[in-house]
Protein backbone atom coordinates (compact mmCIF):
# COMPACT_ATOMS: atom_id res chain seq x y z
CA UNK A 1 0.00 0.00 0.00
CA UNK A 2 1.27 3.45 -0.91
CA UNK A 3 1.16 6.35 1.53
CA UNK A 4 -0.03 9.75 0.36
CA UNK A 5 0.55 12.86 2.45
CA UNK A 6 -1.32 16.08 1.73
CA UNK A 7 0.29 19.25 3.00
CA UNK A 8 -1.39 22.62 3.52
CA UNK A 9 -0.79 25.60 5.78
CA UNK A 10 -2.62 24.41 8.88
CA UNK A 11 -3.71 20.89 7.93
CA UNK A 12 -7.42 21.71 7.97
CA UNK A 13 -8.20 22.08 4.27
CA UNK A 14 -5.94 19.16 3.40
CA UNK A 15 -7.95 17.07 5.87
CA UNK A 16 -11.09 17.63 3.82
CA UNK A 17 -9.21 16.88 0.60
CA UNK A 18 -7.73 13.70 2.10
CA UNK A 19 -11.21 12.51 3.09
CA UNK A 20 -12.47 13.12 -0.45
CA UNK A 21 -9.55 11.14 -1.90
CA UNK A 22 -10.11 8.26 0.54
CA UNK A 23 -13.77 8.15 -0.48
CA UNK A 24 -12.85 8.09 -4.19
CA UNK A 25 -10.20 5.41 -3.62
CA UNK A 26 -12.63 3.21 -1.69
CA UNK A 27 -15.21 3.58 -4.45
CA UNK A 28 -12.64 2.54 -7.08
CA UNK A 29 -11.09 -0.14 -4.85
CA UNK A 30 -7.69 1.55 -4.94
CA UNK A 31 -5.63 0.67 -1.88
CA UNK A 32 -3.71 3.60 -0.46
CA UNK A 33 -3.36 5.51 2.76
CA UNK A 34 -4.12 9.23 2.59
CA UNK A 35 -3.20 11.52 5.47
CA UNK A 36 -3.21 15.28 5.88
CA UNK A 37 -0.84 17.52 7.78
CA UNK A 38 0.39 21.05 8.04
CA UNK A 39 3.61 21.88 6.23
CA UNK A 40 5.36 22.16 9.59
CA UNK A 41 4.70 18.44 10.21
CA UNK A 42 6.45 17.25 7.04
CA UNK A 43 9.69 16.33 8.83
CA UNK A 44 7.76 14.10 11.24
CA UNK A 45 5.93 12.24 8.47
CA UNK A 46 8.41 12.16 5.62
CA UNK A 47 9.67 8.62 6.28
CA UNK A 48 6.17 7.18 5.92
CA UNK A 49 5.38 9.01 2.67
CA UNK A 50 5.48 7.78 -0.93
CA UNK A 51 3.54 10.64 -2.54
CA UNK A 52 3.50 14.23 -1.34
CA UNK A 53 0.60 16.39 -2.53
CA UNK A 54 0.88 20.09 -1.83
CA UNK A 55 -1.99 22.54 -1.55
CA UNK A 56 -1.94 25.14 -4.35
CA UNK A 57 -1.47 27.99 -1.88
CA UNK A 58 1.91 26.43 -0.97
CA UNK A 59 3.09 25.98 -4.57
CA UNK A 60 5.91 28.45 -3.90
CA UNK A 61 7.34 25.84 -1.50
CA UNK A 62 7.55 22.98 -4.03
CA UNK A 63 11.30 23.40 -4.58
CA UNK A 64 11.88 23.41 -0.82
CA UNK A 65 9.82 20.24 -0.37
CA UNK A 66 11.68 18.58 -3.25
CA UNK A 67 14.97 19.51 -1.63
CA UNK A 68 13.80 18.01 1.68
CA UNK A 69 12.83 14.76 -0.04
CA UNK A 70 15.59 14.47 -2.66
CA UNK A 71 17.27 11.51 -0.94
CA UNK A 72 13.99 9.61 -0.64
CA UNK A 73 11.84 7.93 -3.31
CA UNK A 74 9.01 10.43 -2.82
CA UNK A 75 7.11 12.00 -5.67
CA UNK A 76 5.79 15.52 -5.05
CA UNK A 77 3.10 17.44 -6.87
CA UNK A 78 1.12 20.64 -6.35
CA UNK A 79 -2.61 19.98 -6.53
CA UNK A 80 -4.20 22.37 -9.04
CA UNK A 81 -6.50 24.96 -7.49
CA UNK A 82 -9.43 23.72 -9.61
CA UNK A 83 -9.19 20.33 -7.88
CA UNK A 84 -8.23 21.50 -4.40
CA UNK A 85 -10.73 24.34 -4.27
CA UNK A 86 -13.64 22.04 -5.11
CA UNK A 87 -12.36 19.13 -2.95
CA UNK A 88 -12.62 16.89 -6.01
CA UNK A 89 -11.39 13.58 -4.63
CA UNK A 90 -11.90 11.80 -7.95
CA UNK A 91 -9.62 14.19 -9.85
CA UNK A 92 -7.06 14.23 -7.05
CA UNK A 93 -6.99 10.42 -7.11
CA UNK A 94 -6.44 10.59 -10.86
CA UNK A 95 -3.39 12.81 -10.19
CA UNK A 96 -2.00 10.27 -7.75
CA UNK A 97 -2.54 7.41 -10.16
CA UNK A 98 -0.87 9.40 -12.92
CA UNK A 99 2.19 9.93 -10.72
CA UNK A 100 2.69 6.18 -10.82
CA UNK A 101 0.27 3.36 -11.40
CA UNK A 102 -0.46 2.24 -7.84
CA UNK A 103 -3.90 0.78 -8.45
CA UNK A 104 -2.55 -2.79 -8.29
CA UNK A 105 -0.75 -2.45 -4.94
C-alpha positions in Angstrom: 0.0 0.0 0.0 1.3 3.5 -0.9 1.2 6.4 1.5 0.0 9.7 0.4 0.5 12.9 2.5 -1.3 16.1 1.7 0.3 19.3 3.0 -1.4 22.6 3.5 -0.8 25.6 5.8 -2.6 24.4 8.9 -3.7 20.9 7.9 -7.4 21.7 8.0 -8.2 22.1 4.3 -5.9 19.2 3.4 -7.9 17.1 5.9 -11.1 17.6 3.8 -9.2 16.9 0.6 -7.7 13.7 2.1 -11.2 12.5 3.1 -12.5 13.1 -0.4 -9.5 11.1 -1.9 -10.1 8.3 0.5 -13.8 8.1 -0.5 -12.9 8.1 -4.2 -10.2 5.4 -3.6 -12.6 3.2 -1.7 -15.2 3.6 -4.4 -12.6 2.5 -7.1 -11.1 -0.1 -4.9 -7.7 1.6 -4.9 -5.6 0.7 -1.9 -3.7 3.6 -0.5 -3.4 5.5 2.8 -4.1 9.2 2.6 -3.2 11.5 5.5 -3.2 15.3 5.9 -0.8 17.5 7.8 0.4 21.0 8.0 3.6 21.9 6.2 5.4 22.2 9.6 4.7 18.4 10.2 6.4 17.2 7.0 9.7 16.3 8.8 7.8 14.1 11.2 5.9 12.2 8.5 8.4 12.2 5.6 9.7 8.6 6.3 6.2 7.2 5.9 5.4 9.0 2.7 5.5 7.8 -0.9 3.5 10.6 -2.5 3.5 14.2 -1.3 0.6 16.4 -2.5 0.9 20.1 -1.8 -2.0 22.5 -1.5 -1.9 25.1 -4.4 -1.5 28.0 -1.9 1.9 26.4 -1.0 3.1 26.0 -4.6 5.9 28.4 -3.9 7.3 25.8 -1.5 7.5 23.0 -4.0 11.3 23.4 -4.6 11.9 23.4 -0.8 9.8 20.2 -0.4 11.7 18.6 -3.3 15.0 19.5 -1.6 13.8 18.0 1.7 12.8 14.8 0.0 15.6 14.5 -2.7 17.3 11.5 -0.9 14.0 9.6 -0.6 11.8 7.9 -3.3 9.0 10.4 -2.8 7.1 12.0 -5.7 5.8 15.5 -5.0 3.1 17.4 -6.9 1.1 20.6 -6.3 -2.6 20.0 -6.5 -4.2 22.4 -9.0 -6.5 25.0 -7.5 -9.4 23.7 -9.6 -9.2 20.3 -7.9 -8.2 21.5 -4.4 -10.7 24.3 -4.3 -13.6 22.0 -5.1 -12.4 19.1 -3.0 -12.6 16.9 -6.0 -11.4 13.6 -4.6 -11.9 11.8 -7.9 -9.6 14.2 -9.9 -7.1 14.2 -7.0 -7.0 10.4 -7.1 -6.4 10.6 -10.9 -3.4 12.8 -10.2 -2.0 10.3 -7.7 -2.5 7.4 -10.2 -0.9 9.4 -12.9 2.2 9.9 -10.7 2.7 6.2 -10.8 0.3 3.4 -11.4 -0.5 2.2 -7.8 -3.9 0.8 -8.5 -2.6 -2.8 -8.3 -0.8 -2.5 -4.9 
